[in-house]
Amino acid sequence: MKLLVVFGGCLVALAFAKAGSYHEYEMYTVHPETQDQLSELLQWRLKKDVDFWDAPKLNRQARVMVPRTDRKVVTDFLDRLDVEYDLVVEDVQELLEKEHRRNANHLRRIRRDSNSQATIDFEHFWTLQEIYDYLAELELAYSDLVRVSDVGTTHEGNPIKAITISKNGDVDQSRPIVFMDGGIHAREWAGVMSVMYMIHEFVEHSDQYAAQLDNTDYVIIPVLNPDGYRYTHEKNRLWRKNRFPNNVLCYGVDLNRNFPFQWDWTTNACSNTFAGTVQSSQKETQAMMALLDQYKSAVRVYLAVHTYGEMILWPWGYDFLHAPNGEDLQRLGEQARDALVAAGGP
């Protein structure tokens, strides 16, 4: 659940950081049909801090949000590229408010039902508190299977929680480990809920998942960016980064780009993709790296769950290079794709 910014830099990002309102933004769909068109759109995104709601792909529509004041600049650019486009939402804030009302109404309905618990309802997007309460409930009710721990604390003082699932009780690294995280990008609520649903199924219906649980352990951070996640629920639905104060004007580091491998300096602290002033500078990044280091001898699969496009990505993402085990990763990705389609996915 996921800005096309044409005039560069801090002023536009500041609007998102401070206002939290998107009445002055509209949404287009763009439909690149040639490789040149796609390349231009991707370059535009990189050079102008453009933020698509979907990954732009050949012969597929992608949603793009743009300030209404930039309408002529945007349409001139797309006309020059001869890219097919449509204006589909004239006021993005109305779209966000509709989602908020739907979520709030559903919460009210289930809370009127004394036999229902909000924390095990998958018809609404959970708050950070609901997620953490549910993890605590699982640890209490399934102490032979679940451990929950605080693996770090954010700049705003929120705990970063991890859950382990193991039929051995403790994860002692004697079995292969699947390591997962969700919510590194704050506004990707569906990614967080996908992770929570998997946890729910594996724990509360563990007898149905013998193939996944009998010989494998799981280490999961459901919300790697709790400050940002809370901010999207309370202030600004489309906030992406964490909430670290870079300077008096701009908040947030893109945690996805703060890890040390192939870390690259970015100068605009207001950008949605600001990588921080130095690699591994953020508490969330440090917590994740420390947890991975703790279990590194047994980790066999690492999954980062996002909602940006219907894709299974494997290394490397920083360049057009294949990982040494690229063929194995491709084969595994195809198997995962086939399983998703068989289960009713896109």
Rosetta blueprint (number, residue, H / E / L):
1 M L
2 K L
3 L L
4 L L
5 V L
6 V L
7 F L
8 G L
9 G L
10 C H
11 L H
12 V H
13 A H
14 L H
15 A H
16 F H
17 A H
18 K H
19 A H
20 G L
21 S L
22 Y L
23 H L
24 E L
25 Y E
26 E E
27 M E
28 Y E
29 T E
30 V E
31 H E
32 P L
33 E L
34 T L
35 Q H
36 D H
37 Q H
38 L H
39 S H
40 E H
41 L H
42 L H
43 Q H
44 W H
45 R H
46 L H
47 K H
48 K H
49 D L
50 V L
51 D L
52 F E
53 W L
54 D L
55 A L
56 P L
57 K L
58 L L
59 N L
60 R L
61 Q L
62 A E
63 R E
64 V E
65 M E
66 V E
67 P E
68 R H
69 T H
70 D H
71 R H
72 K H
73 V H
74 V H
75 T H
76 D H
77 F H
78 L H
79 D H
80 R H
81 L H
82 D L
83 V L
84 E E
85 Y E
86 D E
87 L E
88 V E
89 V E
90 E L
91 D L
92 V H
93 Q H
94 E H
95 L H
96 L H
97 E H
98 K H
99 E H
100 H H
101 R H
102 R H
103 N H
104 A H
105 N H
106 H H
107 L H
108 R H
109 R H
110 I H
111 R H
112 R H
113 D L
114 S L
115 N L
116 S L
117 Q L
118 A H
119 T H
120 I H
121 D L
122 F L
123 E L
124 H L
125 F L
126 W L
127 T L
128 L H
129 Q H
130 E H
131 I H
132 Y H
133 D H
134 Y H
135 L H
136 A H
137 E H
138 L H
139 E H
140 L H
141 A H
142 Y L
143 S L
144 D L
145 L L
146 V E
147 R E
148 V E
149 S E
150 D E
151 V E
152 G E
153 T E
154 T L
155 H L
156 E L
157 G L
158 N L
159 P E
160 I E
161 K E
162 A E
163 I E
164 T E
165 I E
166 S L
167 K L
168 N L
169 G L
170 D L
171 V L
172 D L
173 Q L
174 S L
175 R L
176 P L
177 I E
178 V E
179 F E
180 M E
181 D E
182 G E
183 G L
184 I L
185 H L
186 A L
187 R L
188 E L
189 W H
190 A H
191 G H
192 V H
193 M H
194 S H
195 V H
196 M H
197 Y H
198 M H
199 I H
200 H H
201 E H
202 F H
203 V H
204 E H
205 H L
206 S H
207 D H
208 Q H
209 Y L
210 A H
211 A H
212 Q H
213 L H
214 D L
215 N L
216 T L
217 D E
218 Y E
219 V E
220 I E
221 I E
222 P L
223 V L
224 L L
225 N L
226 P H
227 D H
228 G H
229 Y H
230 R H
231 Y H
232 T H
233 H H
234 E H
235 K L
236 N L
237 R L
238 L L
239 W L
240 R L
241 K L
242 N L
243 R L
244 F L
245 P E
246 N L
247 N L
248 V L
249 L L
250 C L
251 Y E
252 G L
253 V L
254 D L
255 L H
256 N H
257 R H
258 N L
259 F L
260 P L
261 F L
262 Q L
263 W L
264 D L
265 W L
266 T L
267 T L
268 N L
269 A L
270 C L
271 S L
272 N L
273 T L
274 F L
275 A L
276 G L
277 T L
278 V L
279 Q L
280 S L
281 S L
282 Q L
283 K H
284 E H
285 T H
286 Q H
287 A H
288 M H
289 M H
290 A H
291 L H
292 L H
293 D H
294 Q H
295 Y H
296 K L
297 S L
298 A L
299 V E
300 R E
301 V E
302 Y E
303 L E
304 A E
305 V E
306 H L
307 T L
308 Y L
309 G L
310 E L
311 M L
312 I L
313 L L
314 W L
315 P L
316 W L
317 G L
318 Y L
319 D L
320 F L
321 L L
322 H L
323 A L
324 P L
325 N L
326 G H
327 E H
328 D H
329 L H
330 Q H
331 R H
332 L H
333 G H
334 E H
335 Q H
336 A H
337 R H
338 D H
339 A H
340 L H
341 V H
342 A H
343 A L
344 G L
345 G L
346 P L
